[in-house]
Amino acid sequence: MNLQRTVLVATLLGAAMSTVGCSNKSQPATETASSASSTAASVEPFLGRWDLTLKAPGRDYPSWLEIRQENGQLKAQMVGRWGNARPLPKVEVANGVVTFVSPKEDEESKTDRVFQGKLVGATLSGTTTGPDGTTWQWVGQKAPALEPTGVPQWGKPVPLFNGKNLTGWKMDKPGPPVWTVHNGTLVSPGNGPELIGDPKFQNFKLHIEFNNGPNSNSGVYLRGRYEVQVENESAAEPPSHHTAGVYGFLAPSPELPRKTGEWQSFDITLIGRKVTIVQNGKTVIDNQEIPGITGGAVDSHEELPGPIYLQGTEKGHVAFRNIVVTPER
């Protein structure tokens, strides 16, 4: 009888301990789920694409940032003062502050650049340390979707180059070397200024012809923000850096052979973020989305119309002619 009571008591105590144990185990799981939910909620406002402006002493630099989640981990890519979108080694959100790091190799700086910012309303803003050691402010807005509202109705073609002089164009900085007009063509200076057209456009069709000199590189910036590459010296670089690619984002397919000393043509249609590029009569990019700006853009205000601009900062000489825009009515 005593033995039976002992077994009964032991059984009841075991059951009670098991119940307590289960209760204790379930509590941390609830707390973990709550913590994960809180983290997800705190991160959510920072996700997406951001049009940034870096405010250096004496001038502003257009920039672009994308933050996303992959398998529960934050990832980011950034377009800095030049070049194309590149993955960042670090991005985190803690206590309402986003921190991301741009490597010193990409910044031509002695140290990595650490960006920190907060979201106030719809504006993301913060500080970073510039390559010269001074504190830079930066500010960002969510990049617009630029969804088309209907089928575009096209207006009358607008010639942008008169074949005689630089009327309707301006160089972005003074001093040699300069753009020239030679035999009815615009010729890039090689390691000189950019050449920016006066008119601004939103949705448009562009026809432009180009001729690469030996070992040359240039580009056609759409709305002054998205570079369509023109080159014959970047074969070793990624496909999106090749002729007809949207620099750093979209690669031409098929990629046509490089040519030196021969006239080629682009027929480009840009509607919202969607671009179609026809090179020498062959469609090489078909209605693809451009995620963000190229380094060297005139600004990061993607919601606004912008100019056609021709790149002059790279090496070699590229000639352009027959530059005609057909805008949306």
N, C-alpha and C positions, 0 to 999 in steps of 0.2 A: 504494500500500500504506500509506504513512504517513497519507495523507488518510483512508483507510478506518479506520485505527486511531484517528485523531483523532475521527472521527464516532462510532465505537463508544464511546470513552471519554466523550465529551460526553453521549451517550445514557444511559450507565450513571450518570454523575454526576447528570444531570437526574432520572432515576428515583429515585435515592437522596434527592436534595433534596426531591422531591415527597413521598416517604414520610415524611421527617422533618417536612416542612411539615404534612402531614395529621395526624401524631402530635401536633405542637404545637397545632394548631387544636382537636383533640378534647379536650385536657386542660382548657382553660377551660370548655368546655361541660359537662364532668362536674362541675367545681367549682361552676359556676353552678347546675346542677340540684341538687347537694348543698346549696348555700346556700339555694336556694328551699325545698327539703324541710325544712331546719332551721328556716327562718323560719315555714313553715306549722305545723310541730310546736310551735314556741314560742307561736304565736298561738292554737292550738286550745283550750287550757284556758280562755281568756278569752272565747270565743265563747258567745253565748246571752243569756238574760234573767237579770237579777240584781235581787233585792229588797235595796235599800240602806236603811241608817239613817244619817243625818247627825247627828253629835253636836255640837251647838252648846252654848256655855256656858249652862247652866240648862235646856236642853230638847233633845229629839230631834225630827228631822224625817224622816218616811218619804219614801223616794225610790225610783227604779226606773231601771234601765239595760239597754239591749239593744245588744250588739256583734255584728256580722255581717260576712261577707265578700261583696263583690260584684265580680265580674270581677278578683279578686286584690287588691282594695282594701278596707281596713277602713272600716266605716261604723258610726255609733252614734246612738242617740236616747236621750233622758233625760227623766224626769219629776222635776222639782226640788221645792222646798218648796211650790209651788202650780202651778196650771195643768195643762197636758196634755203629752203626749210631744212633744218637739221635736228635730229633727236637730241634731247637734253639729258644729261646724266642724273639729274635730280629734280624732282618736283614734289612738294608736299603741302598739305593744308592742315594747320593746327591753330586752334583758338582764334579762328576767323582771319588768319593771315596765310596768304599763299607765298611760298618760297620756291624759286626755281633758279637754276644755275646754268650759266653759259660758259663753256670751257674757254680758258685763256687763249688756246690755239685759234679758236674762231674769232676771238675779239682783238687779236694782236695786242694783248695785254700781259703784264707780268704775273697777274693772278686771275683766277676764275672770277667771273662777275656774278655776284649774288643779287638777285632781284627779290624784294619783298613788297607785298602790297595787300591792301584791303579793299573790300567791295562796299561802296556806299551808294545805295540806290542801284542805278544801272552802270555806274562808273567804277572801274577797277583802277586803282592808282597806288603809287608807292615810290620807292627810291632804289637806287643802285649806285655803286661806285664806278665812275668812268675810268678809262685807261690812264688818264692823267691824275687819278687820285681824288678828283673832286666829286662831290655828290650830285648825281643827276636825278631829276624827277622824271617819272613816266606816268602815262595815263592811257587807259584803254576803254573801248566800247565793244560790245558784242558785235561781231561781224554780221552784216545783213545777209539774208538769204538770197536776195535779188531774184526772186521768182518772177518770171514773165507774167504779164496780165492778159496776154492774148497773142494772136498771130500778128507779128509786126507788119506795118504798112510802110514801105520804103519811100523816101523822098527823092529829090534830085541829087545826082552825083556832084560832089564838091572836090575839085582839084586842089591839092594842098601845096604843090610845087609848080612854079611857073616856068621852070627850065632855064631861068636867066639869073636869078639872084636869090637871096635869103628872105625875101618879103614873105611875111606870114610865119616866120620861124625866129627863134632866139636861142642863143647858147646860154647854158645855165651858169657860166662863170666867164669872166674876162680873161684875156691873155692868150698867147700862143700855146700850142698849135690850134688852128681854127678849122672849121668846116669850110669847104670851098665849092664853087660851082664850076664844073669843067665839062665842056661839050654837052651841055644840057643835062648834066647829072649832079646830084649832091654827093660829095666825097667825104668820108669820115677822116678825121685828122690822125688817128692813131694815138692812144693815150692822151686824149684831149677832152674837151667839154662834151656834154650831151647836147643834142639839138631838139628843141621842144616846139611843137606846132602851137599856134595861137588858138585855133578853135577847139572847143571841148564837145565830147560826144558821150552819149549813154549807150544805146544799142546801135550798131552800125555794121556795114560791110566795108572792108578795106581791100583795095587792090594795090599792090606795091611790087616793083621789080628791083632786084638786087644783083650785084656782081662782086664776088669776093676776089680781092687781090691775094697774092701769096701769103700764107700763114696769117690770116686775118680773122677778126672776131668782132661782131657787132650784135645788134638786136633791135627789134621793133616792139616798143612798149605800148600796149593797148590800154586806153584811158590813163596812160602814164604810170600804170601799176603792174601789168602782167607782161613779162618779156617773152616774145617769140624769138628764139635764138637764130642767129645768122652766123655761120662760122665754117672754116675748113681746117681747123687746127685743134679740135677737141675730141678726136677719135678715142682717146684713152679715158675720157670722162664718162659719167653715166649717160644712158640714152636720152634722158630729158634735157641734157646739156647740148645735144646735137641740133643741127639745123632743123627748124620747124617744131622743135620741142618747146613747150611752155616751161621755162627754166625751173628745174628742180621739182616739177609736179607732173607733167604729162610728156610722155615720149611719143615721137611719131611712129606710126605703124601702118604700112611699111616705111622703113627709113630709106630715103632715096640716096643715091651716090653723091658724094661731095664733088663740087666742081670749082675750078679756079679759072677766072678769066672768061666765064660764060654767064650770060644773063639768065636769071631764073625768076619765078614769080610766086607770090603768095596771094591767095584770095581767102580772106579771113572774115568769118561772121561771128560777132560777139553779141549774145543776147543774155542779159543778166550775167550769170557766171558760166554759161554754156558757150563753148567755143568750137567752131569747126574750121580746120585749116586745110586748104587745098594747095599743094605745092606742085607747080608745073602741070596743073590739070589733074593731079592725083590726090584724092582725099587721104590725108595721113593722120588727122585727128578729127573724129566725128562726134560732134555734139557732146563733148565731155566737160565736166565741171572743173573749174579752176578754184582750188580751195582757198588761196590767199595771194598776197602780193609777192612780188620779187624784190629782193634787196636793191636799193637804188631807186625805188619808186618815187614819184613826185610828192606823194602823201599816202596816208593809209585810210583816207575817207572813201571807202569802197562804194558808199551809197551815192556818191556824186559823179556827174559826168567828168571826163578827163581828156587830156590831149593825146595825140599820137606823138611819141618821141622816139628818136633814133639814138642808139648808144654810140658814144664816141670815146669812152674811157678805155676800151680794150685796144689791143695792138693791131697793127696792119691797117689797110685801107679797104673800105667797102663802099661801092657806089650804089646810089639809089635813083630811081626815076619813076615816072608815071604813078604818082602817089594820089590815089583818088578814094575818097570816103563817100559812101551812100548812107546817110543817117536815117534813122526811123522818123517818120513824120509825127 
